[in-house]
Amino acid sequence: MIDGGYVWNGQTFTSLSPIARQITGSRWNGPRFFGLRDEVT
């Protein structure tokens, strides 16, 4: 995490969702993917 964003694999992102998409190849809610939000029950 950096001021104003996140760094993953040498790239800077303003949100977690594009990082989750690069990891999985599909669309994800970034905070949910990284376990920062509870699952909806």
C-alpha positions as CSV (number, residue, x, y, z in Angstrom):
1,M,0.0,0.0,0.0
2,I,1.2,3.5,-0.9
3,D,-0.2,6.9,-0.4
4,G,-3.2,7.0,-2.7
5,G,-3.1,3.4,-4.0
6,Y,-1.7,-0.1,-4.0
7,V,1.3,-1.6,-5.7
8,W,1.2,-5.2,-7.0
9,N,3.7,-6.8,-9.3
10,G,5.4,-3.5,-10.0
11,Q,2.3,-1.7,-11.0
12,T,0.3,1.0,-9.1
13,F,-3.4,0.7,-8.8
14,T,-5.9,3.1,-7.2
15,S,-8.2,0.3,-6.0
16,L,-8.0,-3.4,-5.1
17,S,-10.5,-4.6,-7.7
18,P,-8.1,-4.4,-10.7
19,I,-5.5,-6.3,-8.7
20,A,-8.0,-9.1,-7.9
21,R,-9.0,-9.2,-11.6
22,Q,-5.4,-9.6,-12.7
23,I,-4.9,-12.4,-10.1
24,T,-8.1,-14.4,-11.0
25,G,-8.8,-13.4,-14.6
26,S,-12.4,-12.5,-13.6
27,R,-14.2,-9.5,-12.0
28,W,-14.2,-9.4,-8.2
29,N,-14.9,-6.9,-5.5
30,G,-11.4,-6.2,-4.4
31,P,-11.9,-5.8,-0.7
32,R,-14.0,-8.9,-0.6
33,F,-11.4,-10.9,-2.5
34,F,-8.7,-9.9,-0.1
35,G,-10.9,-10.7,2.9
36,L,-11.4,-7.1,4.0
37,R,-15.2,-7.3,3.9
38,D,-17.6,-9.9,5.3
39,E,-19.5,-12.1,3.0
40,V,-23.1,-11.4,2.5
41,T,-25.3,-14.0,4.1
